[in-house]
């Protein structure tokens, strides 16, 4: 064990949030219902709701929202005072992202956290539980390292 590893402390650990997935799905359905509102005079309310729900489910299938959930359902993210570790169930070692390698933390996402790297790439942490607190903890840990 290196001296740096002895000083490393876990700050936060999380898995994908079923609640965030549910809110994202309900929001998508509500927005689809809003977009489909002009057809409401031509159909009854039940048909309108079913069409909106089916359109939202189709959208989620096309843009792989279900795949995002399925692929990350067993992944564990672990934030320490030095790095962010992403442990996928099939991987032997976790992916390690040093906090010093994060150049910016995205501000606009409602369910996920986007981390910008110095080489202009980004990493998305999908469907994070307690998004504001998690984003604040990552920012504070990054600021402490820098």
N, C-alpha and C positions, 0 to 999 in steps of 0.2 A: 504494500500500500504506500503510495506516495504521500509526502507531507501535505500536498494540496488536497488530496482525497480525504484526509483526516479532518480538514477544516470545512468540508462540504456539509451543509445542512439542508435537509428537505424542508421546503417552504409550503408546498402544495402538491396534492396528488388528485387526479380526477380521471373519470371515464366519460364517454359520450353521454349526453343528457337526453333521456327519453322525453322529458318535459320540454326541452328546447325543440326537439323534433316535432312534438305535438303542436306547440305554438306556431312553429313555422308552417306546418301543414294546415292548421286552421286559418292562419293569416292568408295563405295562398288560396284557400277555398273562399274566404271572404272577398279577396280581391277579384277572384274569378266571378263570384256572384255579382259584384259591382260592375264588372265589364259586361256580363251577360244581362244586366238590368234592362237594356233597351228591348230585349225580346220578351220581357215579362208580360206585356199586354197581349201577346199572341199565344201564350201558353199558361196553363194553371201553375200555381206556386210549387206544387210537388214536382212537376216536370222541370221547372226552372232550377229548383234545388238539386235534383238528381243530375241534370245536365251540368250544373256548376261543379258538383262533386266529381263527376266522371271526367270533366275537363281538367280539374285540378289533379286528379290521380294520373291522368294521361301525361300531363306536364311533368309530374314528379317521376314518372317512369322514363320519359324521354330524356330529361335532364339528370337522371340517375340519382335522385334524392334517396331512393330506397337503397341503392348500391353504396352510397356514402354511409348510410346507417349500417348496412350489413358488413361492409369492409372494416369499419372502425368500432364495432360493438364490443370487442374484447381488448382494444388497444388501451393502454394506460399511459397517461402523460404525467410526468413528475418534474416539478420545478424545484431546483435547488438554488442556493446562493451563487452558484457558478454556471449552471447550464440548465437546459431543458432536455429531458430524456423522453423519447417516444418509444415505448416498448410494445411492439406488435406481438401477438401470440405465436406466430410462426417464426419470428426472428430469434436468433440465439442471443445476440447483443442488442441493446437498445440503440436507436439512432440518437446521437448526441449533438445538440446545438448549443455551443457556448453562448452565453448572454452577450459577450462582446461582439459576436457575429451578427447580432440583430441591429439593423440600422434604424428601423422605425416599426411602430406598432400601429396597424390600421385602426381608423376611428369610425368607419361607416357601417360595418357589419352588425346585424342585429342578433345573430346566433353563433357566429364563429369569430375567431381572432386571426387576422392576417399579419404575419411577421415578414417585414421586408428585410432582405439581406443586402450587404454592400454591393454584390454583383447584379443587382436589380431583379433578382429572383424573389419569389415570395413563398412562404409556407403557410398553409391554412390549417388551423386547429379547429376542426368542425364541431358544431353543436356543443359548445362549452357550457357547463352548468355555471350559474352565477357569473355571467359574462363580465359585468363591471368589476366585481371583486377580483376575478382571475386576471383580467387585463391590468388592473391596478397593481396586483402583486408582481406580475411580470415586469411592468414598468419600474416599480420600486427596486426589484432585484437587479435589473439592468442598470439603473442609475447608481446603485451602490457599487457595482463592479466597475463602472466607468469612472 
